[in-house]
């Protein structure tokens, strides 16, 4: 049974979501601010956090950044703001997905399940282990979800960064449009926008490129999309 931590200062939303997710088989903890969130994590680590942007004290963006740095727990951001810049900043700071209020609980459930699948919480029955994939001295272990640098240093990846890197490794030396990247990382019909892919690419470049301002592994193709240039090996 997956454990979910919902952080929101609206008691009605907390009560509604707790009842809804418990009906769908989740264990649910609640918190109304950052202090309560850290206390809940200390008591029992959740598998996923649903985190509101607007909170008393430390805001959701600050908490998202700290959770990513200290705990590495997948995060879905909730925001009452429809501003594109807020969602972009949330992705930049490590959120795995976002949802604008008001929303339907079933849509949040669908996004939660997608994030959990990407994070590997739900095992795939009888799925054969995929080999370690190598590129430009780097090695990505798909089963363990571990990326190691040419110096054998493990580099942490968010769920979105991992998915994006796998897509590039499965389509090397081929131009992929933003729409194709959205479909391949989130599934067809996902309500995403081009800028979200640009943000994920930027984050991934900062981790694997020697110079992220002059990227060589993930090149931008004008009016085309992105091209992963490295040769890929498996084994």
N, C-alpha and C positions, 0 to 999 in steps of 0.2 A: 504494500500500500504506500503510495507516494505521499510525502508530507509537504504541505504548502503553507507558506507564510504570507499573509496579506497585510500590507501596511497602508493604512488610510485613516485620516482623522474624521471621516464621516461614519458615524456609528450605524446609520441605516444601511450604507453600502457594505460595511463589515458584516452585519447580521445577514443581509441578503446573500452575499457571496459565500459566507461560511455554510449556510444551509444548502445552497446550490451545489457547492463542491463536495460536501459530505454526502449528498444524494448520489453523486457520481463516483463515490469510492475513495475520496481523498481524506487524509487526516489534515485538519486545518488549524493553524495557530494565527492569532490576530495581534496586531500592534497598531497604536495610534500615532506614534512618532518614532524618531530615530533611537532614542534611549530604550524604548520598549522593544524595538526591532532587535537591537543587539542582545538584549536580555533573552529574547526568544531564541535567537541563534545559539546563545551559550547553553540554554537548557537542552535543546535538541536541534541539530542542524537540519534545516529544511532542504528538500530537493530542488525547489524553485521558489522565488520570491515574486509576488505581484506588488509593485511599489508605486504609490501615487507621487506625482511630481510636486504638488503643493502640500507641504506638511509644516506644522509648527516647529520652530527650532531649525535644525538642519533640513534643507530641502531635499527632494528626491534625487536630484542630479548629484549632489554632494554625496549622499548615502550610496547611490549607485556606484560611483567611482571608488568609494572606500570598500564596499562589498567585493567589487571586482579585484581590488588590490589585495585584500586580506583573506577573503573566503572563496572566491571563484564560483559563487553560486549563480546559476542562470537567473536572469531578471527580465520580467515584463513590466514596462513602464506604463502607467496610466496618467493621462493628462487631460485637463479640461480645456487646454489651449489647443487650437487648431493650427498654430503657427508652425510652419515648416522648420524654422530654425530651432525650436525647442526639441523637435523629434530628432533632428540631425545631431544636436548636442548630446541627447540621450544615447544615440548609437555610438557617438564618438567616445563616450565615457564607459561603454561596455554593455549597454542593454542589449538583450537578444531580440526583443520585439517591443512594440509600442501599440497602444490602443487609445483612441480619443474618446472622452466622455461626451455625451452618454453613449453606452454601448449595450449590446445584448449579451447576457451571460453566456449564451451558447457560442457566440463568437470568441469570447475570452477563453472558453473551454477549448475550442478548436486551436486557438493560437498556443495555449498552454501545452496541449498534446504535441503540437508540432515542435515546440521548443524542447520538450522532453525527449522526443524521438531523436532530435539532432544532438542532444546531450548524452544519448545512450542510456537513458533511464529504463526504457522499455526494450528488453532484449528481443531480437528477431529470431524466431525459432528456426533451427536447422540452417542458419545462414553460414556459409563457409567463410573461414577467416581469410581476409584479403591480405596480400603480402605487404611488406614495407615498401613504400614508394620513395625512390631517390631522385633528386634533381639538384644539379649544381653544388654537390657536396652535402646537401641537406637530406634528411631522412624523416619521412612521416609514417608512423606506425598507426594504421587505420584502426586496428582492434583496440589498442590502448589509447588512441587519440593523443599521441605524443609526437611533437615535432622537435627534432634535434638539429642543431646547427652543425656546420662543418667542423667546429671545435668540440662537438659532442655535448653542447650545452642545451638543456631542455628549455624550449621557448613556450610559454603558456599561450594558448589560443582561446578566444571566446567561441561559443557555439557557431556564431555567424562566420567568424574568420576561418574556422575549421571547415565548414561546409563549402565556403568559397574556394579555399585552397584545394580541396578534393575535386571540385568541378574543374579548376584549371589543370590539375594533374591528369584528369581523365580526358581532357581535350587540349593537349599541348600543341603549340605551333598552329593554332587555329583561332581566327578572330571570332569572338563571342560578343554579341550585342548585349546591351543592358537588359533588354527584355528576355533574352535567352538566359542570362545569369540569374535573373529573378525567378524564372520558371524552374531552373535547375537547382536552385538553392532553397526555394520556398514552395515549389509546386505550382502548377498552372492554376490560374484564377486567383492567385494571391494579390491582395490589394496593396501593392507596394508602389514606390515611385523611383525614378531613375537615380535621384540623388542618394538614396539609401545605399545603392550598390557602389556609388562613387566613394561614399564614406567607408564602407567595408574594405574596398580596394586600398584606400589610403591607409587604413589601420594595418592591413596585411603587409603593405609595402614597408611600413616602418619597422616591421619585424623581420622581414627576409631580404630586403634590399640593402646592399652595402651603402648606397646613398639614395634615400627615399625621394629626394628632390630630383634626382636624375635616374629614374628606375630603368633597369635593364631586364629584369625577369618578367615583370608585368608591364607591358608597354601600352600606352594609350594610342588607339588608332583613330585619327580624326574622322568624324562622321561614321565611325564603324563600331567602336566598342573597345574591347581589350584583347591583347594577345599575350599568351604565356609562352615565352621564347625558349625556355630550357628544355633539353632532352630529358625524358623521363624513363627511369628503369624500375623494374619490379623484381622483388626477391629478397 
